[in-house]
């Protein structure tokens, strides 16, 4: 499989070839002012560094050889981008700043250089500087949509959700295809979650209404409404909404069932929960393992149907079945069976607590906490609980 070094060398060889073409077109006057054989010697020296897998030395040679003029501008942009991708952001910044400082640079190339410099600052985590440049690029017809997308990214990283909403709305007007589907609904949900943490329930409800206004109702929005109802002690409404989330998105079962169980206990509606789980398993038998996982994660769940799910799943899993005392789970009186299941449950909980509980369905990124936006691929609503009890997965 090609390594990163292989791709880097290929990129450098491409740049070297481009430089050779540029140098071949130098004017006769430029050739006369150059010492005989100097250009070829430097060029060959750079290639020799490449062949000996010394990309840093090769880049230094090529940087010295490149003269900034109309014919080498794109080569400078290529070098700057290459530096950024390698993580050498300071060198990328220097390249693009040198381009901006060049007199008589065309508007097109100046905008390109400013945008590239903004990308450098964003990669370096210099969000204030990047924001300033991308705000300027909003006026550039060629870069406006891309600049708005970069601004949204900055506001996501800094959790400035209100600013993200404003820029997102502008992006929808400029280029609706570039805007993410229902992305702004998540920004409102973030604001609602923040307000709920501050016990400002009125503001939280307002944000959730805006999240749904004119848009497809998201699973997250429904879950936020359920959490808000639970915090407000409206357990009847919370139970109804939690059930809706479970029925609509099975991947969230192990996350939502503990919340559903807590609301049912508070509302003395344990029988209602049993009926709901029985119906869910009957219609979708595959949900049994997710319910079992919820029981492992939440030691407060004491619903008989949920406990039976854990019991059945342990006996159906060959790895788990080989590690536990199956006889105590299957024989004896109900009290001894319950005690045996509690011991196994406690052991599984201790193991699972040391593992990463969530994984992105898009890119595979794993985490110990629920994240609505994957920090790796930036997708929304793709990070979900791991819905199985394999011991190997718990150590992954």
C-alpha positions as CSV (number, residue, x, y, z in Angstrom):
1,X,0.0,0.0,0.0
2,X,1.4,3.4,-0.9
3,X,2.7,5.3,2.2
4,X,2.3,9.0,3.0
5,X,6.0,9.4,2.0
6,X,5.2,7.8,-1.4
7,X,2.5,10.3,-2.1
8,X,4.7,13.1,-0.9
9,X,7.5,12.1,-3.2
10,X,5.1,11.8,-6.1
11,X,3.8,15.3,-5.4
12,X,7.3,16.7,-5.2
13,X,8.3,15.0,-8.5
14,X,5.3,16.6,-10.1
15,X,6.4,20.0,-8.7
16,X,9.9,19.4,-9.9
17,X,8.6,18.6,-13.4
18,X,6.6,21.8,-13.4
19,X,9.6,23.7,-12.3
20,X,11.7,22.2,-15.1
21,X,9.1,23.4,-17.6
22,X,9.2,26.9,-16.1
23,X,12.9,27.1,-16.0
24,X,13.1,26.0,-19.6
25,X,11.1,29.1,-20.6
26,X,13.4,31.6,-18.8
27,X,14.3,34.4,-21.2
28,X,17.7,34.7,-22.8
29,X,18.5,37.7,-20.6
30,X,17.9,35.7,-17.5
31,X,20.1,32.9,-18.8
32,X,22.9,35.3,-19.4
33,X,22.9,36.6,-15.8
34,X,23.0,33.1,-14.4
35,X,26.3,31.3,-13.9
36,X,26.7,28.5,-16.5
37,X,25.4,25.2,-15.2
38,X,24.0,26.6,-11.9
39,X,20.4,26.0,-12.7
40,X,20.9,22.4,-13.9
41,X,23.1,21.7,-10.8
42,X,20.4,22.9,-8.4
43,X,17.7,21.1,-10.3
44,X,19.6,17.8,-10.2
45,X,20.5,18.4,-6.6
46,X,16.8,18.6,-5.8
47,X,16.0,15.5,-7.7
48,X,18.8,13.7,-5.9
49,X,17.3,14.6,-2.6
50,X,14.0,13.2,-3.8
51,X,15.5,9.9,-5.0
52,X,17.2,9.5,-1.6
53,X,13.9,10.2,0.2
54,X,15.0,13.5,1.7
55,X,11.9,15.6,0.9
56,X,12.8,18.4,3.4
57,X,16.1,19.2,1.6
58,X,14.4,18.8,-1.8
59,X,11.8,21.4,-0.9
60,X,14.4,23.8,0.3
61,X,16.2,23.5,-3.0
62,X,13.1,24.0,-5.1
63,X,12.0,26.9,-3.0
64,X,15.3,28.7,-3.7
65,X,14.9,28.0,-7.4
66,X,11.4,29.3,-7.8
67,X,11.1,32.9,-8.7
68,X,7.7,34.5,-8.1
69,X,6.3,35.6,-11.4
70,X,3.1,35.0,-13.4
71,X,4.5,31.6,-14.6
72,X,5.4,30.2,-11.2
73,X,2.4,31.4,-9.1
74,X,0.6,28.1,-9.3
75,X,3.8,26.3,-8.3
76,X,3.9,28.5,-5.1
77,X,0.3,27.6,-4.4
78,X,1.1,24.0,-4.8
79,X,4.1,24.2,-2.5
80,X,2.0,26.1,0.2
81,X,-0.7,23.5,0.0
82,X,1.9,20.7,0.3
83,X,3.4,22.3,3.4
84,X,-0.1,22.6,5.0
85,X,-1.0,18.9,4.3
86,X,2.3,17.8,5.8
87,X,1.5,19.8,9.0
88,X,4.2,22.4,8.3
89,X,1.8,25.3,8.6
90,X,4.3,28.0,9.4
91,X,6.1,27.3,6.1
92,X,2.7,27.3,4.3
93,X,1.9,30.7,5.9
94,X,5.2,32.1,4.8
95,X,4.7,31.0,1.2
96,X,1.2,32.6,1.0
97,X,2.2,35.8,2.8
98,X,5.0,36.2,0.3
99,X,2.5,35.9,-2.5
100,X,0.2,38.5,-0.9
101,X,3.1,40.9,-0.5
102,X,3.9,40.7,-4.2
103,X,3.1,44.0,-6.0
104,X,0.8,44.0,-9.0
105,X,-0.7,40.6,-8.1
106,X,-4.0,40.2,-9.9
107,X,-7.3,40.2,-8.0
108,X,-7.9,36.6,-8.8
109,X,-4.5,35.4,-7.5
110,X,-4.7,37.8,-4.5
111,X,-8.0,36.3,-3.4
112,X,-6.6,32.8,-3.9
113,X,-3.6,33.7,-1.7
114,X,-5.8,35.2,1.0
115,X,-8.1,32.1,1.0
116,X,-5.1,29.8,1.1
117,X,-3.7,31.8,4.0
118,X,-7.0,31.4,5.8
119,X,-6.8,27.7,5.3
120,X,-3.3,27.8,6.9
121,X,-4.6,29.7,9.9
122,X,-7.5,27.3,10.3
123,X,-5.2,24.3,10.2
124,X,-3.0,25.9,12.8
125,X,-6.0,26.5,15.1
126,X,-5.6,30.3,14.8
127,X,-9.4,30.8,14.5
128,X,-9.4,34.6,15.0
129,X,-7.1,35.2,12.1
130,X,-8.8,32.6,9.9
131,X,-12.2,34.1,10.7
132,X,-11.0,37.6,9.7
133,X,-9.7,36.4,6.3
134,X,-12.8,34.3,5.5
135,X,-15.0,37.2,6.4
136,X,-13.2,39.2,3.8
137,X,-13.5,36.3,1.3
138,X,-17.3,36.5,1.6
139,X,-17.1,39.4,-0.9
140,X,-15.1,37.3,-3.4
141,X,-17.5,35.8,-6.0
142,X,-15.0,32.9,-6.6
143,X,-14.6,32.0,-2.9
144,X,-17.8,33.1,-1.2
145,X,-19.4,29.7,-0.7
146,X,-16.2,28.1,0.4
147,X,-15.5,31.0,2.7
148,X,-18.9,30.6,4.3
149,X,-18.3,26.9,4.8
150,X,-15.0,27.6,6.5
151,X,-16.6,30.2,8.8
152,X,-19.3,27.6,9.7
153,X,-16.5,25.1,10.5
154,X,-14.8,27.7,12.8
155,X,-18.0,28.4,14.6
156,X,-18.6,24.7,15.1
157,X,-15.2,24.2,16.5
158,X,-15.6,27.2,18.9
159,X,-19.2,26.2,19.7
160,X,-20.4,29.7,18.6
161,X,-23.8,28.2,17.5
162,X,-25.6,31.5,17.0
163,X,-22.9,32.7,14.6
164,X,-23.0,29.4,12.8
165,X,-26.8,29.8,12.3
166,X,-26.4,33.2,10.8
167,X,-23.7,32.1,8.4
168,X,-25.5,28.9,7.5
169,X,-28.6,30.9,6.5
170,X,-26.4,33.1,4.3
171,X,-24.9,30.0,2.7
172,X,-28.3,28.6,2.0
173,X,-29.1,31.8,0.0
174,X,-25.8,31.7,-1.8
175,X,-25.5,28.0,-2.6
176,X,-28.2,25.8,-1.2
177,X,-26.4,22.7,-2.5
178,X,-23.4,23.5,-0.4
179,X,-25.3,23.7,2.8
180,X,-25.7,20.5,4.9
181,X,-29.1,18.9,5.2
182,X,-30.8,20.0,8.4
183,X,-27.4,21.1,9.7
184,X,-28.9,24.3,11.2
185,X,-31.3,22.2,13.3
186,X,-28.4,20.8,15.2
187,X,-27.2,24.3,16.0
188,X,-30.6,25.1,17.5
189,X,-30.5,21.9,19.4
190,X,-27.0,22.8,20.8
191,X,-28.4,26.1,22.0
192,X,-31.4,24.3,23.5
193,X,-29.1,21.9,25.3
194,X,-27.1,24.7,26.7
195,X,-30.3,26.5,27.9
196,X,-31.6,23.3,29.5
197,X,-28.3,22.9,31.4
198,X,-28.8,26.4,32.7
199,X,-32.4,25.5,33.6
200,X,-33.7,28.1,31.2
201,X,-36.5,25.9,30.0
202,X,-38.4,28.6,28.2
203,X,-35.4,29.4,26.0
204,X,-34.8,25.7,25.4
205,X,-38.3,25.3,24.1
206,X,-37.9,28.3,21.9
207,X,-34.7,26.9,20.4
208,X,-36.3,23.5,19.8
209,X,-39.3,25.1,18.0
210,X,-36.8,26.9,15.7
211,X,-35.0,23.7,15.1
212,X,-38.1,22.2,13.6
213,X,-39.5,25.2,11.8
214,X,-39.8,24.5,8.1
215,X,-37.5,21.5,8.4
216,X,-37.6,17.8,8.7
217,X,-38.1,16.7,12.3
218,X,-34.8,15.2,13.5
219,X,-34.4,12.4,16.0
220,X,-32.1,14.6,18.0
221,X,-34.8,17.3,18.2
222,X,-37.3,14.7,19.6
223,X,-34.8,13.4,22.1
224,X,-34.1,17.0,23.3
225,X,-37.8,17.6,23.7
226,X,-38.0,14.3,25.8
227,X,-35.1,15.4,28.0
228,X,-36.7,18.8,28.5
229,X,-40.0,17.2,29.5
230,X,-38.2,14.9,31.9
231,X,-36.3,17.8,33.5
232,X,-39.6,19.7,33.8
233,X,-41.1,16.6,35.5
234,X,-43.6,16.1,32.7
235,X,-42.9,12.4,32.7
236,X,-45.9,11.4,30.7
237,X,-44.8,13.5,27.8
238,X,-41.2,12.3,28.2
239,X,-42.2,8.7,28.0
240,X,-44.2,9.2,24.8
241,X,-41.3,11.1,23.2
242,X,-38.7,8.6,24.3
243,X,-40.8,5.8,22.8
244,X,-40.9,7.7,19.5
245,X,-37.1,8.0,19.4
246,X,-36.7,4.3,20.1
247,X,-39.2,3.3,17.4
248,X,-37.6,5.7,14.8
249,X,-33.9,5.1,15.5
250,X,-33.0,1.7,16.8
251,X,-29.3,2.7,17.0
252,X,-30.1,4.9,20.0
253,X,-31.9,2.2,22.0
254,X,-29.2,1.6,24.5
255,X,-28.9,5.4,25.0
256,X,-32.6,6.1,25.3
257,X,-33.9,3.0,27.2
258,X,-32.3,4.1,30.5
259,X,-33.9,7.5,30.2
260,X,-37.3,5.8,29.4
261,X,-36.9,3.6,32.4
262,X,-36.1,6.5,34.7
263,X,-39.2,8.4,33.5
264,X,-41.4,5.3,33.9
265,X,-40.1,4.8,37.4
266,X,-40.8,8.4,38.3
267,X,-44.3,8.1,36.8
268,X,-45.0,4.7,38.3
269,X,-45.4,3.3,34.8
270,X,-43.3,0.2,34.9
271,X,-46.0,-1.9,33.3
272,X,-46.2,0.5,30.5
273,X,-42.5,0.1,29.8
274,X,-42.8,-3.7,29.9
275,X,-45.6,-3.6,27.3
276,X,-43.6,-1.3,25.1
277,X,-40.4,-3.4,25.3
278,X,-42.4,-6.6,24.6
279,X,-44.0,-5.0,21.6
280,X,-40.7,-3.7,20.3
281,X,-39.0,-7.2,20.6
282,X,-41.9,-8.9,19.0
283,X,-41.9,-6.6,16.0
284,X,-38.1,-6.3,15.8
285,X,-36.4,-9.2,17.5
286,X,-32.9,-7.7,16.7
287,X,-33.5,-5.0,19.2
288,X,-33.1,-7.4,22.1
289,X,-29.3,-7.1,22.2
290,X,-29.6,-3.3,22.3
291,X,-31.9,-3.5,25.2
292,X,-29.5,-5.9,26.9
293,X,-26.7,-3.4,26.4
294,X,-28.9,-0.7,28.1
295,X,-29.3,-3.0,31.1
296,X,-25.5,-3.4,31.3
297,X,-24.9,0.3,31.1
298,X,-27.6,1.4,33.6
299,X,-27.5,-0.5,36.9
300,X,-30.8,1.2,37.9
301,X,-32.9,-0.6,35.3
302,X,-35.0,-3.2,37.1
303,X,-37.7,-3.9,34.6
304,X,-38.3,-7.6,34.2
305,X,-38.6,-7.6,30.4
306,X,-35.3,-5.7,30.1
307,X,-33.6,-8.1,32.5
308,X,-34.9,-11.0,30.6
309,X,-33.3,-9.5,27.4
310,X,-29.9,-9.5,29.1
311,X,-30.4,-13.1,30.3
312,X,-31.4,-14.3,26.8
313,X,-28.6,-12.5,25.1
314,X,-25.9,-13.9,27.5
315,X,-27.1,-17.4,26.7
316,X,-27.2,-16.8,23.0
317,X,-23.7,-15.3,22.9
318,X,-21.1,-18.2,22.7
319,X,-18.3,-16.1,24.2
320,X,-20.3,-14.8,27.1
321,X,-21.9,-18.1,27.7
322,X,-18.5,-19.7,28.0
323,X,-17.3,-17.2,30.6
324,X,-20.3,-17.3,33.1
325,X,-21.8,-19.9,35.3
326,X,-24.7,-20.8,33.1
327,X,-26.1,-23.4,35.6
328,X,-26.8,-20.6,38.1
329,X,-28.6,-18.6,35.4
330,X,-30.8,-21.5,34.3
331,X,-31.3,-23.6,37.5
332,X,-32.5,-23.0,41.0
333,X,-35.2,-20.7,42.3
334,X,-35.9,-17.2,41.0
335,X,-33.9,-15.5,43.7
336,X,-30.7,-17.4,42.9
337,X,-31.2,-16.8,39.2
338,X,-31.7,-13.1,39.8
339,X,-28.5,-13.0,42.0
340,X,-26.5,-14.8,39.4
341,X,-27.7,-12.5,36.6
342,X,-26.8,-9.5,38.9
343,X,-23.2,-10.8,39.3
344,X,-22.8,-11.2,35.6
345,X,-24.4,-7.9,34.9
346,X,-22.0,-6.1,37.3
347,X,-19.0,-7.8,35.8
348,X,-20.0,-6.8,32.3
349,X,-20.7,-3.2,33.4
350,X,-17.2,-2.9,34.9
351,X,-15.7,-4.2,31.6
352,X,-17.9,-2.0,29.4
353,X,-17.1,1.1,31.5
354,X,-13.4,0.9,30.4
355,X,-14.3,0.6,26.7
356,X,-15.3,3.2,24.2
357,X,-19.1,3.2,24.0
358,X,-19.8,5.1,20.8
359,X,-18.7,4.7,17.2
360,X,-19.3,6.8,14.1
361,X,-21.2,4.8,11.4
362,X,-19.6,7.0,8.7
363,X,-15.9,6.8,9.5
364,X,-15.5,4.5,12.5
365,X,-14.3,7.1,14.9
366,X,-14.9,5.8,18.5
367,X,-15.5,7.8,21.7
368,X,-16.5,7.4,25.3
369,X,-19.2,10.0,25.2
370,X,-22.1,10.8,23.0
371,X,-21.2,13.3,20.2
372,X,-23.8,14.6,17.8
373,X,-21.1,15.7,15.3
374,X,-18.3,13.3,14.6
375,X,-15.0,15.2,15.2
376,X,-13.3,13.1,12.5
377,X,-15.6,13.2,9.5
378,X,-17.8,16.1,10.7
379,X,-21.0,14.2,9.9
380,X,-24.0,15.0,12.1
381,X,-26.0,12.3,13.9
382,X,-23.7,9.4,12.9
383,X,-22.1,8.7,16.3
384,X,-24.2,6.0,17.9
385,X,-23.8,3.6,20.9
386,X,-22.2,0.3,20.2
387,X,-25.2,-2.0,20.3
388,X,-23.6,-5.4,21.1
389,X,-22.0,-7.1,24.0
390,X,-19.0,-8.8,22.4
391,X,-16.1,-8.6,24.9
392,X,-13.6,-8.0,22.1
393,X,-15.5,-4.8,21.1
394,X,-15.5,-3.6,24.7
395,X,-11.7,-3.5,24.6
396,X,-11.6,-1.9,21.1
